[in-house]
Amino acid sequence: MGRTVPAFRPALDHEISTWEEYRKGLRPPEQDTFDTIMNYARIHADAGSLAARPLLTEVIFMSVILEQQKRIESIEWRIKDLEEKNK
């Protein structure tokens, strides 16, 4: 029996590479942000390999949403902490 689904990490790298022309159209600071977003997908590649999703972009977007939510929550905790210290 052969493997019918390509390994996730190479498939992820290929999917990210298909966005290269889009990336080139961004301004340099936006390119850095784009790279950060794609790195979020790489950070969660292990979980992505376990997801039974036909569209790789769904896994990428979920990884990005997860990382952004973690950052939002971290910022919210810092704000709350600063507000309590300034009472």
Secondary structure by P-SEA (a helix, b strand, c coil): ccccccccaaaaaaaaaaaaaaaaaccaaaaaaaaaaaaaaaaaaaaaaacccccaaaaaaaaaaaaaaaaaaaaaaaaaaaaaaac
